[in-house]
């Protein structure tokens, strides 16, 4: 009887470990996808900010060239 109880405990622990591993894998996958999406958004935002900054610099330089040609 004691051996049967021990076997049941081992099976229960193994099932619990498998459930923990499956849940951990699911969480890791979800987290990786979320971080990837966040990184894409960050890169897109950074590129847009840099493009606006570059465009302003070009406009300023063109204005200086235009002003110098009138002077």
Secondary structure, DSSP 8 states (H G I E B T S, - for coil): -HHHHHHHHHHHHHHHHHHHHHHHHHHHHHHHHHHHHHHHHHHHHHHHHHHHHHHHHHHHHHHHHHHHHH-
